[in-house]
Amino acid sequence: MTTITRRTPVHFDVRPVDSIQRDDWTVVLEYENEGQGPHLVDLSHCARWDLQNRDVGRFTPAGVAVPGAPGRCACQNGVMINRMNGTQASIWHLAGESVEVPAQSAYTDVTEATVFLALFGPDVFAICEKLSALDLGRPNQETPALIQGPFAHVPCQIVVAADSDPQAGILLTCSRGYAHDMAHAIQDAGAEYHLRPAGERRFQAWLKDCFQG
């Protein structure tokens, strides 16, 4: 029997101290010396789908309705759905659990074609300002909000999940081929703010604070 091994395109120069095998991925739960934040977390093991249909608004992936307007996001039960335009949405399974792609032709699994990162904690938007001209921390925006554009000169989907320190944070995806450069650009920009890689456990705690209060 063939053993499948899925590998993240992101590699941090820090030692994992707790990890598990999940759905053929090695998922790091905690890294050495994670510090107090800000944190950068590799979520490339989390399932991600692209949904395209002229009636995209009628779909309810994983029981969550697609938001009615571009730029809007919905997050329920560990599933985030981002309305990209009139006919397209992205679906991110933030719990990291194994899920089956729906059989309809409107869905495409893009998990292994993209990289998925979370950046959160104090001074996050100061770090982002060094990497993008996008106004991710603009005042009075309703979060979560999807913003599409360049980040570290790479086309990205970026969701501003929370915009108030110390729990501010973003989630971003881009093509897998940019993973190495993207991770290093973020770490370099965050060095003066003591940015550290963190594992999934720290991400899940932050996510709970954002969406469950």
Phi and psi in degrees as GROMACS dihedral restraints (atoms count N, CA, C in turn):
[ dihedral_restraints ]
;  ai    aj    ak    al  type     phi  dphi    fc
    3     4     5     6     1   -77.4    20    10
    4     5     6     7     1   132.1    20    10
    6     7     8     9     1   -95.0    20    10
    7     8     9    10     1   125.7    20    10
    9    10    11    12     1   -90.5    20    10
   10    11    12    13     1   132.1    20    10
   12    13    14    15     1  -123.7    20    10
   13    14    15    16     1   120.2    20    10
   15    16    17    18     1  -100.5    20    10
   16    17    18    19     1   136.6    20    10
   18    19    20    21     1  -123.0    20    10
   19    20    21    22     1   132.6    20    10
   21    22    23    24     1   -70.1    20    10
   22    23    24    25     1   146.0    20    10
   24    25    26    27     1   -81.8    20    10
   25    26    27    28     1    -0.7    20    10
   27    28    29    30     1  -104.9    20    10
   28    29    30    31     1   133.7    20    10
   30    31    32    33     1  -134.6    20    10
   31    32    33    34     1   123.7    20    10
   33    34    35    36     1  -100.8    20    10
   34    35    36    37     1   142.9    20    10
   36    37    38    39     1   -86.2    20    10
   37    38    39    40     1    59.7    20    10
   39    40    41    42     1  -150.9    20    10
   40    41    42    43     1   150.1    20    10
   42    43    44    45     1   -84.5    20    10
   43    44    45    46     1   128.1    20    10
   45    46    47    48     1   -69.5    20    10
   46    47    48    49     1   140.1    20    10
   48    49    50    51     1  -112.2    20    10
   49    50    51    52     1   -10.6    20    10
   51    52    53    54     1  -154.8    20    10
   52    53    54    55     1   124.8    20    10
   54    55    56    57     1  -148.4    20    10
   55    56    57    58     1   161.6    20    10
   57    58    59    60     1  -137.6    20    10
   58    59    60    61     1   161.7    20    10
   60    61    62    63     1   -97.1    20    10
   61    62    63    64     1   127.5    20    10
   63    64    65    66     1  -142.2    20    10
   64    65    66    67     1   118.5    20    10
   66    67    68    69     1    51.5    20    10
   67    68    69    70     1    43.9    20    10
   69    70    71    72     1    73.5    20    10
   70    71    72    73     1     7.6    20    10
   72    73    74    75     1  -105.8    20    10
   73    74    75    76     1   148.2    20    10
   75    76    77    78     1   -91.7    20    10
   76    77    78    79     1   114.8    20    10
   78    79    80    81     1  -107.5    20    10
   79    80    81    82     1   119.3    20    10
   81    82    83    84     1   -82.0    20    10
   82    83    84    85     1   122.7    20    10
   84    85    86    87     1   -88.7    20    10
   85    86    87    88     1   -30.3    20    10
   87    88    89    90     1  -155.9    20    10
   88    89    90    91     1   139.6    20    10
   90    91    92    93     1  -106.6    20    10
   91    92    93    94     1   162.7    20    10
   93    94    95    96     1   -67.9    20    10
   94    95    96    97     1   137.8    20    10
   96    97    98    99     1    54.7    20    10
   97    98    99   100     1    55.9    20    10
   99   100   101   102     1   -70.9    20    10
  100   101   102   103     1   -23.3    20    10
  102   103   104   105     1    72.6    20    10
  103   104   105   106     1  -167.4    20    10
  105   106   107   108     1  -100.2    20    10
  106   107   108   109     1     0.6    20    10
  108   109   110   111     1   105.0    20    10
  109   110   111   112     1   160.2    20    10
  111   112   113   114     1   -70.7    20    10
  112   113   114   115     1   164.3    20    10
  114   115   116   117     1  -128.4    20    10
  115   116   117   118     1   149.3    20    10
  117   118   119   120     1  -120.4    20    10
  118   119   120   121     1   124.4    20    10
  120   121   122   123     1  -122.9    20    10
  121   122   123   124     1   133.4    20    10
  123   124   125   126     1   -85.8    20    10
  124   125   126   127     1   118.7    20    10
  126   127   128   129     1  -114.8    20    10
  127   128   129   130     1    24.4    20    10
  129   130   131   132     1   -62.8    20    10
  130   131   132   133     1   -18.1    20    10
  132   133   134   135     1   -78.2    20    10
  133   134   135   136     1   -13.5    20    10
  135   136   137   138     1   -75.8    20    10
  136   137   138   139     1   131.4    20    10
  138   139   140   141     1   -63.6    20    10
  139   140   141   142     1   137.9    20    10
  141   142   143   144     1  -135.3    20    10
  142   143   144   145     1   132.8    20    10
  144   145   146   147     1  -122.5    20    10
  145   146   147   148     1   149.7    20    10
  147   148   149   150     1  -106.7    20    10
  148   149   150   151     1   136.2    20    10
  150   151   152   153     1  -123.5    20    10
  151   152   153   154     1   121.4    20    10
  153   154   155   156     1  -131.7    20    10
  154   155   156   157     1   126.5    20    10
  156   157   158   159     1  -167.8    20    10
  157   158   159   160     1   145.1    20    10
  159   160   161   162     1   -64.5    20    10
  160   161   162   163     1   -22.2    20    10
  162   163   164   165     1  -111.7    20    10
  163   164   165   166     1    45.3    20    10
  165   166   167   168     1   -58.4    20    10
  166   167   168   169     1   -28.0    20    10
  168   169   170   171     1   -67.0    20    10
  169   170   171   172     1   -14.8    20    10
  171   172   173   174     1   -88.5    20    10
  172   173   174   175     1    -6.6    20    10
  174   175   176   177     1   -82.3    20    10
  175   176   177   178     1   150.4    20    10
  177   178   179   180     1  -132.2    20    10
  178   179   180   181     1    72.2    20    10
  180   181   182   183     1   -60.6    20    10
  181   182   183   184     1   132.1    20    10
  183   184   185   186     1    53.1    20    10
  184   185   186   187     1    28.4    20    10
  186   187   188   189     1    80.2    20    10
  187   188   189   190     1    10.0    20    10
  189   190   191   192     1  -112.5    20    10
  190   191   192   193     1   128.0    20    10
  192   193   194   195     1   -71.1    20    10
  193   194   195   196     1   139.4    20    10
  195   196   197   198     1   -67.3    20    10
  196   197   198   199     1   130.4    20    10
  198   199   200   201     1   -57.9    20    10
  199   200   201   202     1   152.5    20    10
  201   202   203   204     1   -79.0    20    10
  202   203   204   205     1   -18.4    20    10
  204   205   206   207     1  -131.4    20    10
  205   206   207   208     1   145.2    20    10
  207   208   209   210     1   -56.4    20    10
  208   209   210   211     1   139.1    20    10
  210   211   212   213     1    93.2    20    10
  211   212   213   214     1   -13.6    20    10
  213   214   215   216     1   -90.7    20    10
  214   215   216   217     1   152.4    20    10
  216   217   218   219     1  -132.6    20    10
  217   218   219   220     1   151.7    20    10
  219   220   221   222     1  -128.1    20    10
  220   221   222   223     1   137.1    20    10
  222   223   224   225     1  -134.2    20    10
  223   224   225   226     1   114.6    20    10
  225   226   227   228     1  -143.2    20    10
  226   227   228   229     1   136.2    20    10
  228   229   230   231     1    52.0    20    10
  229   230   231   232     1    39.0    20    10
  231   232   233   234     1    80.5    20    10
  232   233   234   235     1     8.3    20    10
  234   235   236   237     1  -116.3    20    10
  235   236   237   238     1   128.2    20    10
  237   238   239   240     1  -114.0    20    10
  238   239   240   241     1   128.3    20    10
  240   241   242   243     1  -118.7    20    10
  241   242   243   244     1   127.7    20    10
  243   244   245   246     1  -118.4    20    10
  244   245   246   247     1   120.3    20    10
  246   247   248   249     1   -80.6    20    10
  247   248   249   250     1   115.3    20    10
  249   250   251   252     1   -89.3    20    10
  250   251   252   253     1   -42.1    20    10
  252   253   254   255     1  -161.1    20    10
  253   254   255   256     1  -161.6    20    10
  255   256   257   258     1   -68.1    20    10
  256   257   258   259     1   -20.8    20    10
  258   259   260   261     1  -129.4    20    10
  259   260   261   262     1     6.9    20    10
  261   262   263   264     1  -140.7    20    10
  262   263   264   265     1   143.7    20    10
  264   265   266   267     1  -143.8    20    10
  265   266   267   268     1   155.4    20    10
  267   268   269   270     1  -113.0    20    10
  268   269   270   271     1   145.0    20    10
  270   271   272   273     1  -122.8    20    10
  271   272   273   274     1   123.1    20    10
  273   274   275   276     1  -117.8    20    10
  274   275   276   277     1   125.1    20    10
  276   277   278   279     1   -95.3    20    10
  277   278   279   280     1    94.1    20    10
  279   280   281   282     1   -75.5    20    10
  280   281   282   283     1   -17.2    20    10
  282   283   284   285     1   -73.7    20    10
  283   284   285   286     1   -16.2    20    10
  285   286   287   288     1    77.5    20    10
  286   287   288   289     1    11.7    20    10
  288   289   290   291     1   -86.4    20    10
  289   290   291   292     1   158.6    20    10
  291   292   293   294     1   -68.7    20    10
  292   293   294   295     1   129.5    20    10
  294   295   296   297     1  -137.0    20    10
  295   296   297   298     1   149.2    20    10
  297   298   299   300     1   -93.4    20    10
  298   299   300   301     1   134.8    20    10
  300   301   302   303     1   -69.3    20    10
  301   302   303   304     1   132.9    20    10
  303   304   305   306     1   -56.3    20    10
  304   305   306   307     1   151.7    20    10
  306   307   308   309     1   -73.3    20    10
  307   308   309   310     1   -19.7    20    10
  309   310   311   312     1   -62.0    20    10
  310   311   312   313     1   144.7    20    10
  312   313   314   315     1   -67.6    20    10
  313   314   315   316     1   -12.9    20    10
  315   316   317   318     1   -69.0    20    10
  316   317   318   319     1   -19.6    20    10
  318   319   320   321     1   -97.4    20    10
  319   320   321   322     1   139.4    20    10
  321   322   323   324     1  -131.9    20    10
  322   323   324   325     1   130.2    20    10
  324   325   326   327     1   -80.0    20    10
  325   326   327   328     1   117.7    20    10
  327   328   329   330     1  -113.8    20    10
  328   329   330   331     1    15.4    20    10
  330   331   332   333     1   -54.5    20    10
  331   332   333   334     1   -50.4    20    10
  333   334   335   336     1   -90.3    20    10
  334   335   336   337     1     4.3    20    10
  336   337   338   339     1   -98.6    20    10
  337   338   339   340     1    -8.7    20    10
  339   340   341   342     1  -132.7    20    10
  340   341   342   343     1   164.8    20    10
  342   343   344   345     1  -108.7    20    10
  343   344   345   346     1   150.2    20    10
  345   346   347   348     1  -135.6    20    10
  346   347   348   349     1   121.2    20    10
  348   349   350   351     1  -129.0    20    10
  349   350   351   352     1   149.9    20    10
  351   352   353   354     1  -119.4    20    10
  352   353   354   355     1   135.9    20    10
  354   355   356   357     1  -129.7    20    10
  355   356   357   358     1   116.8    20    10
  357   358   359   360     1  -151.7    20    10
  358   359   360   361     1   161.6    20    10
  360   361   362   363     1   117.8    20    10
  361   362   363   364     1  -173.0    20    10
  363   364   365   366     1   -62.5    20    10
  364   365   366   367     1   144.3    20    10
  366   367   368   369     1    68.3    20    10
  367   368   369   370     1    17.1    20    10
  369   370   371   372     1   -59.5    20    10
  370   371   372   373     1   -43.9    20    10
  372   373   374   375     1   -74.2    20    10
  373   374   375   376     1   -24.7    20    10
  375   376   377   378     1   -65.8    20    10
  376   377   378   379     1   -37.7    20    10
  378   379   380   381     1   -66.9    20    10
  379   380   381   382     1   -45.3    20    10
  381   382   383   384     1   -62.2    20    10
  382   383   384   385     1   -35.0    20    10
  384   385   386   387     1   -63.7    20    10
  385   386   387   388     1   -23.4    20    10
  387   388   389   390     1   -79.8    20    10
  388   389   390   391     1   -13.8    20    10
  390   391   392   393     1  -115.9    20    10
  391   392   393   394     1   -14.3    20    10
  393   394   395   396     1  -155.4    20    10
  394   395   396   397     1   147.2    20    10
  396   397   398   399     1   -85.0    20    10
  397   398   399   400     1    -5.5    20    10
  399   400   401   402     1   -63.8    20    10
  400   401   402   403     1   138.5    20    10
  402   403   404   405     1   -87.4    20    10
  403   404   405   406     1    75.4    20    10
  405   406   407   408     1   -71.0    20    10
  406   407   408   409     1   -30.1    20    10
  408   409   410   411     1  -103.0    20    10
  409   410   411   412     1    28.9    20    10
  411   412   413   414     1   -62.5    20    10
  412   413   414   415     1   144.0    20    10
  414   415   416   417     1   -69.5    20    10
  415   416   417   418     1   152.7    20    10
  417   418   419   420     1    65.7    20    10
  418   419   420   421     1    17.6    20    10
  420   421   422   423     1   -81.6    20    10
  421   422   423   424     1   146.7    20    10
  423   424   425   426     1   -86.2    20    10
  424   425   426   427     1   121.4    20    10
  426   427   428   429     1  -107.1    20    10
  427   428   429   430     1   151.3    20    10
  429   430   431   432     1   -74.4    20    10
  430   431   432   433     1   148.4    20    10
  432   433   434   435     1  -136.5    20    10
  433   434   435   436     1   137.4    20    10
  435   436   437   438     1   -92.2    20    10
  436   437   438   439     1   130.9    20    10
  438   439   440   441     1  -128.3    20    10
  439   440   441   442     1   127.6    20    10
  441   442   443   444     1  -110.5    20    10
  442   443   444   445     1   132.6    20    10
  444   445   446   447     1   163.7    20    10
  445   446   447   448     1  -170.7    20    10
  447   448   449   450     1   -80.0    20    10
  448   449   450   451     1   136.4    20    10
  450   451   452   453     1  -135.5    20    10
  451   452   453   454     1   121.1    20    10
  453   454   455   456     1    54.2    20    10
  454   455   456   457     1    38.7    20    10
  456   457   458   459     1    66.8    20    10
  457   458   459   460     1    18.1    20    10
  459   460   461   462     1  -118.8    20    10
  460   461   462   463     1   132.3    20    10
  462   463   464   465     1   -61.7    20    10
  463   464   465   466     1   127.4    20    10
  465   466   467   468     1  -137.8    20    10
  466   467   468   469     1   155.8    20    10
  468   469   470   471     1   -97.5    20    10
  469   470   471   472     1   125.5    20    10
  471   472   473   474     1  -126.6    20    10
  472   473   474   475     1   126.7    20    10
  474   475   476   477     1  -109.3    20    10
  475   476   477   478     1   119.8    20    10
  477   478   479   480     1   -80.6    20    10
  478   479   480   481     1   104.5    20    10
  480   481   482   483     1   -82.2    20    10
  481   482   483   484     1   -35.6    20    10
  483   484   485   486     1  -153.0    20    10
  484   485   486   487     1   143.7    20    10
  486   487   488   489     1  -124.9    20    10
  487   488   489   490     1    19.3    20    10
  489   490   491   492     1  -119.8    20    10
  490   491   492   493     1   123.4    20    10
  492   493   494   495     1   -63.4    20    10
  493   494   495   496     1   148.5    20    10
  495   496   497   498     1   -92.3    20    10
  496   497   498   499     1     7.3    20    10
  498   499   500   501     1  -101.5    20    10
  499   500   501   502     1    12.4    20    10
  501   502   503   504     1   -60.3    20    10
  502   503   504   505     1   150.3    20    10
  504   505   506   507     1  -175.0    20    10
  505   506   507   508     1   158.7    20    10
  507   508   509   510     1  -128.9    20    10
  508   509   510   511     1   156.9    20    10
  510   511   512   513     1  -118.7    20    10
  511   512   513   514     1   139.3    20    10
  513   514   515   516     1  -143.3    20    10
  514   515   516   517     1   146.6    20    10
  516   517   518   519     1  -127.5    20    10
  517   518   519   520     1   149.7    20    10
  519   520   521   522     1  -155.0    20    10
  520   521   522   523     1   176.7    20    10
  522   523   524   525     1   -58.2    20    10
  523   524   525   526     1   140.8    20    10
  525   526   527   528     1   -56.0    20    10
  526   527   528   529     1   -32.6    20    10
  528   529   530   531     1   -63.2    20    10
  529   530   531   532     1   -19.1    20    10
  531   532   533   534     1   -94.3    20    10
  532   533   534   535     1     3.2    20    10
  534   535   536   537     1   -56.6    20    10
  535   536   537   538     1   -50.6    20    10
  537   538   539   540     1   -60.1    20    10
  538   539   540   541     1   -50.2    20    10
  540   541   542   543     1   -66.8    20    10
  541   542   543   544     1   -38.0    20    10
  543   544   545   546     1   -63.7    20    10
  544   545   546   547     1   -48.8    20    10
  546   547   548   549     1   -60.6    20    10
  547   548   549   550     1   -41.8    20    10
  549   550   551   552     1   -71.5    20    10
  550   551   552   553     1   -35.9    20    10
  552   553   554   555     1   -62.5    20    10
  553   554   555   556     1   -42.4    20    10
  555   556   557   558     1   -66.2    20    10
  556   557   558   559     1   -43.1    20    10
  558   559   560   561     1   -64.8    20    10
  559   560   561   562     1   -40.0    20    10
  561   562   563   564     1   -64.5    20    10
  562   563   564   565     1   -43.6    20    10
  564   565   566   567     1   -65.8    20    10
  565   566   567   568     1   -30.5    20    10
  567   568   569   570     1   -92.2    20    10
  568   569   570   571     1    -0.7    20    10
  570   571   572   573     1   -58.8    20    10
  571   572   573   574     1   -42.1    20    10
  573   574   575   576     1   -69.8    20    10
  574   575   576   577     1   -15.9    20    10
  576   577   578   579     1  -102.5    20    10
  577   578   579   580     1    11.7    20    10
  579   580   581   582     1    63.5    20    10
  580   581   582   583     1    36.3    20    10
  582   583   584   585     1   -61.4    20    10
  583   584   585   586     1   135.6    20    10
  585   586   587   588     1  -133.2    20    10
  586   587   588   589     1   144.3    20    10
  588   589   590   591     1   -63.2    20    10
  589   590   591   592     1   145.7    20    10
  591   592   593   594     1  -138.3    20    10
  592   593   594   595     1   162.3    20    10
  594   595   596   597     1   -92.9    20    10
  595   596   597   598     1   179.7    20    10
  597   598   599   600     1   -61.4    20    10
  598   599   600   601     1   -31.9    20    10
  600   601   602   603     1   -60.8    20    10
  601   602   603   604     1   -43.2    20    10
  603   604   605   606     1   -66.5    20    10
  604   605   606   607     1   -38.4    20    10
  606   607   608   609     1   -62.3    20    10
  607   608   609   610     1   -45.7    20    10
  609   610   611   612     1   -63.3    20    10
  610   611   612   613     1   -35.6    20    10
  612   613   614   615     1   -65.6    20    10
  613   614   615   616     1   -42.5    20    10
  615   616   617   618     1   -64.4    20    10
  616   617   618   619     1   -43.8    20    10
  618   619   620   621     1   -59.8    20    10
  619   620   621   622     1   -41.6    20    10
  621   622   623   624     1   -61.4    20    10
  622   623   624   625     1   -41.9    20    10
  624   625   626   627     1   -62.8    20    10
  625   626   627   628     1   -37.4    20    10
  627   628   629   630     1   -68.7    20    10
  628   629   630   631     1   -43.8    20    10
  630   631   632   633     1  -116.0    20    10
  631   632   633   634     1    -6.4    20    10
  633   634   635   636     1  -124.0    20    10
  634   635   636   637     1    -2.2    20    10
